[in-house]
Amino acid sequence: MDEANTEVVTDKTAQRWITISVAFAAFISKLDASIVNISLPAIARYFNARTSDVSWVMMGYLLIQTNTMISPASSVISSD
């Protein structure tokens, strides 16, 4: 295992930037999901699909997005 991966961040400035970065990423992710949810009726009209069919695509998108955000975090947590 790399020593760089097990190093604990003790610098307050670095911790603050990490917290800001994670909060910003969560905000952008939520904003992205909201924009897509608002545009679902227009997407359904464009493709001549029902809104319920298009919402399945949105759920798949959110599952993949959540998985890509959780996977790196779980590997760091389980490395201890």
Phi, psi and omega in degrees: 000139178292141175289333181294328180283337182263000182288133180269134179278117181250346180289125182297324179294318179295319178297320180296317180293324177296316179297316179297318181296316179293318179296319179294319178296320178295320178297314181296321178297315178294319178298318179298314179297321179295318180297316180294319179296322179292325183273001181304316179298321178293321178295318179297318178296318182298319182265007182053046180240161176283153180298326179295325177292319181290329179293332175296322177296319179297319178296320176298318178299315181293324178296316179294317180296317179295320180297320180290336178277327184276325185304310178297323180293320181290329178290327177288319181292319184279355181283350180287000000 
